[in-house]
Every structure is written in C-alpha cells, then in structure tokens.
C-alpha cells in the first residue's frame, strides 16, 4: 500500500505541487509577525509616597492660677474729739469675725483708762451710747473707733506649665508598586488564532 501512494504521487506530482505550494506559502506567511496584539502585562515600579510619622514635642503654656490670701484689714470708722454735747455715733458691722477697738488719743491721765457708758436718751428703746473717759473734763481726748476683720484676697499668678503634644510630619518614602500596563506586540497569525 505504501508503494501505491508513492506511485500515485510520482504520477500526479503536478497536482500535488499545486495543492501543497499554496498551503506552504500560507503557512509561511502566517508564521511571520504580521498581527499587532494588545497584551496586559503587570510591571513593578518604584514610587514616592508621603507617609505620616508621629513625633512628640514639649510645649509650654501659661495659665492664671488663683491664690487665696487671708489678710487682716483694719478700718477707722470714727475719729473725732468728743464732748458731752457730741451725742452718739453708730455704725454697722458688715463683715463676720469683726473686732471693734475703741481707744482714746490725747488722753494722758495717770489713772488707768476707764470708760463709762452714758445713755444719750434713756427714753429711746434703741439707746445710743458714747464713750467718755473717767476724767473727761480735764482734757480734750479724741475718740477713735477701729474695726478689724479678716478678708480673703484672691490674686492670680501666671504659671508656666508644659505638656507633650504629638505632631505629624510627611516624609517621602520609596514604595514598590505594581500596575497593569497594556503593551502592543507583533505576533504571527498562527499564534493569534491558536492562543
């Protein structure tokens, strides 16, 4: 049987050549890179990226801090030369824990200082009193009435304090990234058809 095929080809070589020649030419032409094809390719590349980095700094600031101080205040409510015709002097004590101090000035008697209360008007239910020294008629004394009371005074002082604050700074950093790129390449028609 093999000899029959070989004999047939020998006798009909022109027909065989006519069929095989175009097929061979087509196969050769289809093997050349004649077709441009888009190909998706992943590629790596270096890129700069700003990354936030935290750092801590110490900041100072000023505040007003209150300080309460207790002071003893003294106030003269009355200071005048008195005589029996002066009548009375009244005043109101407005602060708690107030001490009233009554003293005489310009009175230099050798006796101990003794005060007497004399009612100005005994028929008045709200009796007013005034002070006169024991030997009032010998000199012209000055009556001084002082009040003494504690008082809270608030002062504000500037105080410098510090605190830690977190801040951020952008630092450029190299980062490896990948991307999909479309590339165009020449390929044979055979590769294009049988891919």
Residue pairs with C-beta under 8 A, 6 or more apart in sequence:
9 16
29 189
30 188
30 189
30 190
31 188
31 190
32 188
33 186
33 187
33 188
34 186
34 188
34 189
35 186
35 187
35 188
35 189
35 192
36 184
36 185
36 186
36 187
37 184
37 185
37 186
37 187
37 192
38 182
38 183
38 184
39 182
39 183
39 184
39 185
40 180
40 181
40 182
41 180
41 181
41 182
41 183
42 178
42 179
42 180
42 181
43 178
43 179
43 181
44 176
44 177
44 178
45 176
45 177
45 178
45 179
46 174
46 175
46 176
46 177
47 174
47 175
47 176
47 177
48 172
48 173
48 174
48 175
49 172
49 173
49 175
50 170
50 171
50 172
50 173
51 170
51 171
51 173
52 168
52 169
52 170
53 168
53 169
53 170
53 171
54 166
54 167
54 168
55 166
55 167
55 168
55 169
56 164
56 165
56 166
56 167
57 164
57 165
57 167
58 162
58 163
58 164
58 165
59 162
59 163
59 164
59 165
60 160
60 161
60 162
61 160
61 161
61 162
61 163
62 158
62 159
62 160
62 161
63 158
63 159
63 161
64 156
64 157
64 158
64 159
65 156
65 157
65 159
66 154
66 155
66 156
67 154
67 155
67 156
67 157
68 152
68 153
68 154
69 152
69 153
69 154
69 155
70 150
70 151
70 152
70 153
71 150
71 151
71 152
71 153
72 148
72 149
72 150
72 151
73 148
73 149
73 150
73 151
74 146
74 147
74 148
75 146
75 147
75 148
75 149
76 144
76 145
76 146
77 91
77 145
77 146
77 147
78 89
78 91
78 143
78 144
78 145
79 142
79 143
79 144
79 145
80 86
80 89
80 142
80 143
81 106
81 140
81 141
81 142
81 143
82 130
82 131
82 132
82 141
82 142
82 143
83 140
84 118
84 132
84 136
86 130
87 120
87 128
87 130
88 120
88 128
88 129
88 130
89 130
89 145
90 128
91 145
93 100
93 147
95 147
95 149
95 150
95 151
96 149
97 149
97 150
98 147
98 148
98 149
99 147
99 148
99 149
100 145
100 146
100 147
101 145
101 146
101 147
101 148
102 115
102 131
102 143
102 144
102 145
103 144
103 146
104 113
104 131
104 133
104 141
104 142
104 143
104 144
105 141
105 142
105 144
106 139
106 140
106 141
106 142
107 113
107 133
107 139
107 141
108 139
109 133
109 134
109 135
109 138
109 139
111 134
111 135
113 133
113 134
114 133
114 134
115 131
115 132
115 133
115 134
116 131
116 132
116 134
117 129
117 131
118 129
118 130
118 132
119 127
119 128
119 129
120 127
120 128
120 129
120 130
121 127
121 128
130 143
131 143
133 139
133 141
